[in-house]
Amino acid sequence: MKKFEYVSESSKTCVVVLKDHWGNTLAKGMARCSEDDTFSREAGLKLANARAWKKYFDNTIKHCESDIKRCEKCAEYWNQEIDKTKRNLDVVKTKQTALEKELEELLASL
């Protein structure tokens, strides 16, 4: 991740932009002084940085929670498929056992 800082003393504004390695913006934080306040580059960048990271973490949490829900739905589907396959296996084993018994009886009667 790359962090870019922009400062405009004339507009009393600091901006921090967090980008991924491909240059896509992940989050942006801004701090702006009111006209009657004294501008501090250091304080403005700290505030803008904190806001950018908060947005980044908020977005990351939101995406992770969404991924978890999607994975839970997939897991539910596959658990149902596993249960269905186990039931089918039980039916096949029961039929196999019955067929083996029938075959033994047939061979014994010859």
TARACOR-V632726 format. One record per residue. OMEGA is omega in whole degrees, -180 to 180 (* if undefined). Layout:
BEGIN
OMEGA
OMEGA
END
This chain:
BEGIN
179
180
178
-180
178
-179
174
-179
-179
178
179
-176
173
180
173
-180
176
-178
175
-175
178
178
177
179
179
180
179
176
-177
174
-178
177
171
-173
-176
178
176
-178
174
180
-178
-180
180
179
177
-180
179
178
180
179
179
-180
177
178
180
-179
177
180
-180
178
-180
-180
179
179
177
178
180
179
179
179
178
177
178
-180
178
179
-177
175
176
178
178
179
179
180
177
178
178
178
178
179
-179
179
178
178
179
179
179
-180
178
179
179
179
177
180
179
180
180
-178
-179
*
END
